[in-house]
């Protein structure tokens, strides 16, 4: 029962999203042939236990997991940054309105100017001179006392290469964040499945404890018959009753632990009552070479896709830094209107401008950007190499644990079968007066431990299968 006594702690550890630390790997033996699917222990739920399907449990853990919610929020942040980067490539339309109050009004009075000019010419010519004022402009206001003005401006970037590559880098950031959501979902679901299989193992231990009680009850009756027949002493009955009491206590402990596990699963799924999840059988992975599994994992793992997106973003960052040395070209158009005529005499107008801007020296900002981009790329490349090594080691360790789990389950099943045969033989010999009650109690205890060990080996194999599937990048 050592495994069951630590089940609650194991359940909590299984629910963590971060994978276990990777240990050094020893060469693994050849993989065993494919076996039938590994089925969980079937058990009936208590009336107060909520029974749900695995699909519903996966949906609930997606909704309840806070790490997954944080990753989804980071996707929104990355999409916002991408939209900001795109804005540098799109036209900008601005509308402004203003009211101006000056201290005084200033104007050019063309009529008074012409009057003065005629008077001067007449004095020079010694005769009246009159100028043709048909084409003369009207008076022009230079500075109005009050003015209301509205302006609309459209600016269109024609050439801004660094902004384009900044946008591509931001798009790759979105891709990396979206791939991270798959990573978080896979880890959360893998952790849930481990916890559920531990819960199934707790149910199996209740069954084992119940069989232990039934076997002990039969032995008490056998001992009583042997005492009546005179083939043994009353001490055998007392020892059998003591053994029965011990098994009943273990059954009570197993049921209590099972209830605690179901409560923990309910909390994990955001439920306020104990939950039992109906688990399907786990398919035994077919035989594959280690190198093939590693290659599959490097192709299918979402972490690899996210890292590749980060690498592409770093490449785009370097390209953007180089294009900062190039000039930029933009076209600007404006329309404006005022309640006071401009110098042209019109109250409306427009203006078009073509701007070429080439920064010749900015204090080293662009070179600093380039150095930063190169450092980012070097860091990402190192992280990518480390991720590949980590995935390779995870796959190899998971495969080793899977092979070990298969081997230990086969040995545990054989040990349980031998213990069952030994228990039957000992009880038959006890009834015939050939064996003593000590031998019977010893074989019954070994049978109980063998059945418990088999369930422990079954849970270990199930967790190894889940870990291997997760390491290969297969989605639940």
KOLKEKOL-306288 format. One line per 5 residues: number of its first residue (from 1); their letters; for each residue x, y, z of C-alpha. Coordinates in nm, 2 decimals, decimal comma, m for minus. Layout:
<nodes>
NUM) A) X/Y/Z; ...
</nodes>
This chain:
<nodes>
1) XXXXX) 0,00/0,00/0,00; 0,30/0,23/m0,01; 0,20/0,35/m0,36; m0,15/0,43/m0,25; m0,04/0,62/0,06
6) XXXXX) 0,14/0,87/m0,16; m0,13/0,89/m0,42; m0,26/1,24/m0,32; 0,10/1,38/m0,34; 0,14/1,21/m0,68
11) XXXXX) m0,18/1,35/m0,80; m0,07/1,70/m0,72; 0,26/1,65/m0,89; 0,09/1,51/m1,20; m0,12/1,82/m1,23
16) XXXXX) 0,18/2,05/m1,27; 0,22/2,18/m1,62; 0,60/2,18/m1,63; 0,76/1,85/m1,74; 0,99/1,66/m1,50
21) XXXXX) 1,36/1,73/m1,50; 1,53/1,52/m1,77; 1,77/1,26/m1,63; 2,07/1,10/m1,80; 1,96/0,80/m2,01
26) XXXXX) 2,11/0,46/m2,01; 2,08/0,24/m2,33; 1,73/0,09/m2,34; 1,65/m0,27/m2,43; 1,47/m0,36/m2,74
31) XXXXX) 1,10/m0,27/m2,74; 0,85/m0,54/m2,67; 0,58/m0,64/m2,93; 0,26/m0,44/m2,94; 0,00/m0,55/m2,68
36) XXXXX) m0,37/m0,50/m2,63; m0,48/m0,16/m2,52; m0,42/m0,08/m2,15; m0,77/m0,05/m1,99; m0,83/0,13/m1,66
41) XXXXX) m0,99/m0,05/m1,37; m1,37/m0,05/m1,40; m1,55/0,05/m1,08; m1,89/0,18/m0,99; m1,91/0,54/m0,87
46) XXXXX) m2,07/0,64/m0,54; m2,41/0,81/m0,56; m2,25/1,15/m0,47; m1,98/1,12/m0,74; m2,02/1,30/m1,06
51) XXXXX) m1,93/1,08/m1,36; m1,82/1,25/m1,68; m1,65/1,15/m2,00; m1,29/1,22/m2,09; m1,40/1,47/m2,36
56) XXXXX) m1,59/1,67/m2,10; m1,29/1,65/m1,86; m1,06/1,79/m2,13; m1,30/2,07/m2,20; m1,32/2,16/m1,84
61) XXXXX) m0,95/2,16/m1,79; m0,90/2,39/m2,09; m1,15/2,63/m1,94; m1,01/2,62/m1,58; m0,64/2,62/m1,65
66) XXXXX) m0,50/2,96/m1,57; m0,17/2,90/m1,74; m0,36/2,83/m2,06; m0,56/3,16/m2,01; m0,23/3,35/m1,98
71) XXXXX) m0,10/3,20/m2,30; m0,42/3,30/m2,48; m0,38/3,66/m2,34; m0,02/3,66/m2,48; m0,16/3,58/m2,82
76) XXXXX) m0,39/3,88/m2,80; m0,09/4,09/m2,70; 0,11/3,96/m3,00; m0,17/4,04/m3,24; m0,19/4,39/m3,10
81) XXXXX) 0,18/4,44/m3,16; 0,14/4,31/m3,51; m0,14/4,55/m3,58; 0,08/4,84/m3,45; 0,36/4,74/m3,68
86) XXXXX) 0,13/4,72/m3,98; 0,01/5,08/m3,91; 0,35/5,21/m4,03; 0,27/5,08/m4,38; m0,08/5,21/m4,41
91) XXXXX) m0,21/5,56/m4,50; m0,29/5,80/m4,21; m0,59/6,03/m4,24; m0,61/6,31/m3,99; m0,89/6,58/m3,96
96) XXXXX) m0,83/6,89/m3,75; m1,03/7,19/m3,67; m0,92/7,51/m3,51; m1,04/7,85/m3,39; m0,80/8,15/m3,38
101) XXXXX) m0,85/8,49/m3,21; m0,58/8,75/m3,29; m0,53/9,08/m3,11; m0,61/9,28/m3,42; m0,69/9,24/m3,79
106) XXXXX) m0,45/9,31/m4,07; m0,55/9,34/m4,44; m0,41/9,46/m4,78; m0,66/9,72/m4,92; m0,60/9,72/m5,29
111) XXXXX) m0,86/10,00/m5,36; m0,68/10,25/m5,13; m0,35/10,15/m5,30; m0,49/10,23/m5,64; m0,63/10,56/m5,52
116) XXXXX) m0,29/10,66/m5,40; m0,13/10,54/m5,72; m0,38/10,75/m5,93; m0,31/11,06/m5,72; 0,06/11,02/m5,76
121) XXXXX) 0,04/10,97/m6,14; m0,20/11,26/m6,18; 0,04/11,49/m5,99; 0,32/11,38/m6,21; 0,13/11,41/m6,53
126) XXXXX) m0,03/11,75/m6,43; m0,37/11,60/m6,54; m0,62/11,36/m6,40; m0,53/10,99/m6,46; m0,78/10,71/m6,40
131) XXXXX) m0,67/10,35/m6,39; m0,88/10,05/m6,51; m0,98/9,86/m6,20; m1,16/9,58/m6,38; m0,90/9,32/m6,31
136) XXXXX) m0,79/9,45/m5,98; m0,81/9,21/m5,69; m1,03/9,27/m5,39; m0,90/9,36/m5,06; m0,71/9,07/m4,89
141) XXXXX) m0,71/8,99/m4,52; m0,36/8,89/m4,40; m0,45/8,84/m4,03; m0,81/8,80/m3,95; m0,94/8,89/m3,61
146) XXXXX) m1,14/8,56/m3,58; m1,09/8,25/m3,79; m1,24/7,90/m3,80; m1,03/7,66/m4,00; m1,08/7,28/m4,09
151) XXXXX) m0,81/7,07/m4,24; m0,79/6,71/m4,37; m0,45/6,55/m4,42; m0,38/6,21/m4,59; m0,02/6,07/m4,56
156) XXXXX) 0,07/5,76/m4,77; 0,40/5,58/m4,71; 0,55/5,50/m5,05; 0,87/5,34/m4,94; 0,95/5,23/m4,58
161) XXXXX) 1,13/4,90/m4,60; 1,22/4,86/m4,24; 0,86/4,90/m4,13; 0,77/4,61/m4,37; 1,02/4,38/m4,20
166) XXXXX) 0,91/4,49/m3,86; 0,56/4,38/m3,95; 0,68/4,04/m4,07; 0,87/4,00/m3,74; 0,55/4,09/m3,55
171) XXXXX) 0,35/3,84/m3,75; 0,60/3,56/m3,66; 0,55/3,67/m3,30; 0,18/3,59/m3,34; 0,26/3,25/m3,49
176) XXXXX) 0,49/3,17/m3,19; 0,23/3,28/m2,94; m0,04/3,07/m3,12; 0,20/2,77/m3,11; 0,25/2,83/m2,74
181) XXXXX) m0,12/2,78/m2,69; m0,09/2,43/m2,83; 0,20/2,36/m2,59; 0,00/2,48/m2,29; m0,31/2,28/m2,39
186) XXXXX) m0,10/1,96/m2,45; 0,07/1,99/m2,11; m0,25/2,06/m1,92; m0,42/1,77/m2,08; m0,13/1,54/m2,03
191) XXXXX) m0,11/1,63/m1,66; m0,49/1,57/m1,63; m0,46/1,22/m1,79; m0,18/1,14/m1,55; m0,40/1,25/m1,26
196) XXXXX) m0,69/1,05/m1,39; m0,49/0,73/m1,42; m0,37/0,78/m1,07; m0,73/0,81/m0,97; m0,81/0,49/m1,16
201) XXXXX) m0,53/0,32/m0,97; m0,68/0,43/m0,64; m1,01/0,26/m0,75; m0,81/m0,05/m0,84; m0,65/m0,06/m0,49
206) XXXXX) m1,00/m0,05/m0,34; m1,08/m0,36/m0,54; m0,76/m0,52/m0,43; m0,84/m0,44/m0,06; m1,19/m0,58/m0,11
211) XXXXX) m1,05/m0,90/m0,24; m0,81/m0,92/0,05; m1,10/m0,88/0,29; m1,30/m1,15/0,11; m1,00/m1,39/0,12
216) XXXXX) m0,94/m1,32/0,49; m1,31/m1,39/0,57; m1,28/m1,73/0,39; m0,97/m1,81/0,58; m1,14/m1,73/0,91
221) XXXXX) m1,41/m1,98/0,82; m1,15/m2,24/0,71; m0,96/m2,20/1,04; m1,28/m2,24/1,24; m1,36/m2,56/1,05
226) XXXXX) m1,01/m2,69/1,11; m1,04/m2,62/1,48; m1,37/m2,81/1,49; m1,21/m3,10/1,31; m0,91/m3,09/1,55
231) XXXXX) m0,65/m3,04/1,28; m0,53/m2,71/1,43; m0,54/m2,50/1,74; m0,76/m2,20/1,84; m0,47/m1,97/1,78
236) XXXXX) m0,51/m2,01/1,41; m0,86/m1,86/1,43; m0,73/m1,57/1,64; m0,46/m1,51/1,38; m0,71/m1,53/1,10
241) XXXXX) m0,94/m1,28/1,27; m0,65/m1,05/1,33; m0,56/m1,07/0,96; m0,92/m1,00/0,87; m0,92/m0,69/1,09
246) XXXXX) m0,60/m0,56/0,92; m0,75/m0,61/0,58; m1,07/m0,43/0,67; m0,86/m0,14/0,80; m0,67/m0,13/0,47
251) XXXXX) m1,00/m0,14/0,28; m1,12/0,16/0,48; m0,80/0,35/0,41; m0,82/0,27/0,04; m1,18/0,40/0,02
256) XXXXX) m1,08/0,72/0,20; m0,79/0,78/m0,03; m1,01/0,72/m0,33; m1,26/0,98/m0,21; m0,97/1,22/m0,16
261) XXXXX) m0,85/1,16/m0,51; m1,19/1,21/m0,66; m1,22/1,54/m0,47; m0,88/1,65/m0,60; m0,99/1,57/m0,96
266) XXXXX) m1,31/1,77/m0,91; m1,11/2,07/m0,79; m0,88/2,04/m1,09; m1,18/2,05/m1,32; m1,34/2,34/m1,13
271) XXXXX) m1,62/2,12/m0,97; m1,73/2,14/m0,61; m1,80/1,77/m0,58; m1,60/1,45/m0,63; m1,56/1,36/m1,00
276) XXXXX) m1,49/1,03/m1,17; m1,39/1,04/m1,53; m1,46/0,75/m1,76; m1,12/0,66/m1,91; m1,09/0,48/m2,24
281) XXXXX) m0,82/0,22/m2,29; m0,47/0,34/m2,38; m0,33/0,21/m2,71; 0,01/0,05/m2,66; 0,25/0,24/m2,89
286) XXXXX) 0,38/0,03/m3,18; 0,75/m0,05/m3,20; 0,96/0,23/m3,34; 1,33/0,30/m3,33; 1,45/0,58/m3,10
291) XXXXX) 1,59/0,79/m3,38; 1,26/0,77/m3,57; 1,07/0,88/m3,26; 1,31/1,17/m3,20; 1,27/1,28/m3,57
296) XXXXX) 0,89/1,26/m3,53; 0,89/1,46/m3,21; 1,11/1,73/m3,37; 0,86/1,75/m3,65; 0,53/1,74/m3,45
301) XXXXX) 0,61/1,91/m3,12; 0,44/2,25/m3,10; 0,74/2,39/m2,91; 0,95/2,34/m3,22; 0,70/2,53/m3,43
306) XXXXX) 0,70/2,81/m3,18; 1,08/2,82/m3,18; 1,10/2,83/m3,56; 0,86/3,13/m3,56; 1,08/3,31/m3,31
311) XXXXX) 1,39/3,23/m3,52; 1,21/3,38/m3,83; 1,12/3,69/m3,63; 1,48/3,73/m3,53; 1,59/3,71/m3,89
316) XXXXX) 1,34/3,97/m3,99; 1,47/4,19/m3,71; 1,82/4,19/m3,86; 1,68/4,27/m4,21; 1,47/4,56/m4,06
321) XXXXX) 1,78/4,70/m3,88; 1,98/4,71/m4,21; 1,69/4,88/m4,40; 1,69/5,16/m4,14; 1,99/5,29/m4,33
326) XXXXX) 1,78/5,35/m4,64; 1,57/5,66/m4,71; 1,20/5,67/m4,67; 0,95/5,82/m4,92; 0,60/5,94/m4,84
331) XXXXX) 0,33/6,14/m5,01; 0,11/6,39/m4,82; m0,21/6,56/m4,94; m0,42/6,82/m4,75; m0,74/7,00/m4,81
336) XXXXX) m0,84/7,30/m4,59; m1,13/7,54/m4,55; m1,18/7,86/m4,35; m1,46/8,11/m4,29; m1,21/8,39/m4,38
341) XXXXX) m1,06/8,40/m4,74; m0,70/8,32/m4,78; m0,45/8,54/m4,97; m0,57/8,37/m5,29; m0,92/8,50/m5,22
346) XXXXX) m1,07/8,15/m5,18; m1,20/8,00/m4,86; m1,09/7,65/m4,96; m0,77/7,50/m5,10; m0,55/7,19/m5,12
351) XXXXX) m0,18/7,10/m5,10; 0,02/6,80/m5,22; 0,37/6,71/m5,09; 0,62/6,44/m5,18; 0,87/6,39/m4,90
356) XXXXX) 1,20/6,20/m4,92; 1,37/6,16/m4,59; 1,72/6,02/m4,55; 1,87/6,02/m4,20; 2,25/6,05/m4,24
361) XXXXX) 2,34/6,03/m3,87; 2,12/5,95/m3,57; 2,38/5,92/m3,30; 2,43/5,54/m3,36; 2,07/5,44/m3,30
366) XXXXX) 2,05/5,23/m3,61; 2,37/5,05/m3,54; 2,25/4,98/m3,19; 1,93/4,83/m3,34; 2,14/4,61/m3,56
371) XXXXX) 2,36/4,49/m3,27; 2,05/4,42/m3,07; 1,90/4,21/m3,35; 2,22/4,01/m3,39; 2,22/3,93/m3,02
376) XXXXX) 1,86/3,83/m3,03; 1,93/3,59/m3,32; 2,22/3,43/m3,15; 2,02/3,38/m2,83; 1,73/3,23/m3,03
381) XXXXX) 1,96/2,99/m3,22; 2,11/2,87/m2,89; 1,76/2,82/m2,75; 1,66/2,62/m3,06; 1,96/2,39/m3,02
386) XXXXX) 1,89/2,34/m2,65; 1,52/2,27/m2,73; 1,61/2,00/m2,98; 1,85/1,84/m2,73; 1,58/1,86/m2,46
391) XXXXX) 1,31/1,70/m2,69; 1,55/1,42/m2,79; 1,63/1,34/m2,43; 1,26/1,36/m2,33; 1,17/1,11/m2,60
396) XXXXX) 1,45/0,87/m2,51; 1,37/0,88/m2,14; 0,99/0,84/m2,21; 1,07/0,54/m2,44; 1,29/0,39/m2,17
401) XXXXX) 1,02/0,43/m1,90; 0,77/0,28/m2,14; 0,98/m0,03/m2,20; 1,05/m0,06/m1,83; 0,68/m0,03/m1,75
406) XXXXX) 0,60/m0,31/m2,00; 0,86/m0,53/m1,85; 0,75/m0,46/m1,49; 0,38/m0,51/m1,56; 0,46/m0,85/m1,72
411) XXXXX) 0,66/m0,95/m1,42; 0,40/m0,82/m1,18; 0,12/m1,02/m1,36; 0,34/m1,33/m1,33; 0,41/m1,26/m0,97
416) XXXXX) 0,04/m1,22/m0,89; m0,05/m1,55/m1,07; 0,22/m1,73/m0,88; 0,10/m1,58/m0,55; m0,26/m1,68/m0,63
421) XXXXX) m0,15/m2,04/m0,69; 0,06/m2,04/m0,37; m0,23/m1,91/m0,17; m0,47/m2,18/m0,31; m0,21/m2,45/m0,24
426) XXXXX) m0,15/m2,33/0,12; m0,52/m2,31/0,20; m0,58/m2,66/0,06; m0,28/m2,79/0,26; m0,41/m2,62/0,57
431) XXXXX) m0,75/m2,77/0,53; m0,59/m3,11/0,50; m0,37/m3,05/0,80; m0,05/m3,06/0,61; 0,04/m2,69/0,64
436) XXXXX) 0,02/m2,46/0,94; m0,17/m2,13/0,97; 0,16/m1,94/0,95; 0,22/m2,05/0,59; m0,13/m1,96/0,50
441) XXXXX) m0,11/m1,61/0,64; 0,23/m1,56/0,47; 0,09/m1,66/0,13; m0,22/m1,44/0,17; 0,00/m1,15/0,25
446) XXXXX) 0,22/m1,21/m0,05; m0,09/m1,24/m0,27; m0,22/m0,90/m0,14; 0,12/m0,74/m0,20; 0,14/m0,90/m0,55
451) XXXXX) m0,20/m0,77/m0,65; m0,11/m0,42/m0,52; 0,22/m0,43/m0,71; 0,04/m0,52/m1,03; m0,19/m0,22/m1,00
456) XXXXX) 0,11/0,00/m0,93; 0,29/m0,14/m1,24; m0,02/m0,08/m1,45; m0,04/0,28/m1,34; 0,33/0,33/m1,41
461) XXXXX) 0,29/0,19/m1,76; m0,01/0,41/m1,82; 0,18/0,72/m1,72; 0,47/0,61/m1,93; 0,24/0,58/m2,23
466) XXXXX) 0,10/0,93/m2,17; 0,45/1,07/m2,13; 0,57/0,91/m2,45; 0,27/1,03/m2,65; 0,33/1,38/m2,51
471) XXXXX) 0,70/1,37/m2,59; 0,62/1,27/m2,95; 0,40/1,57/m2,99; 0,07/1,38/m3,03; m0,24/1,58/m2,95
476) X) m0,50/1,44/m2,71
</nodes>
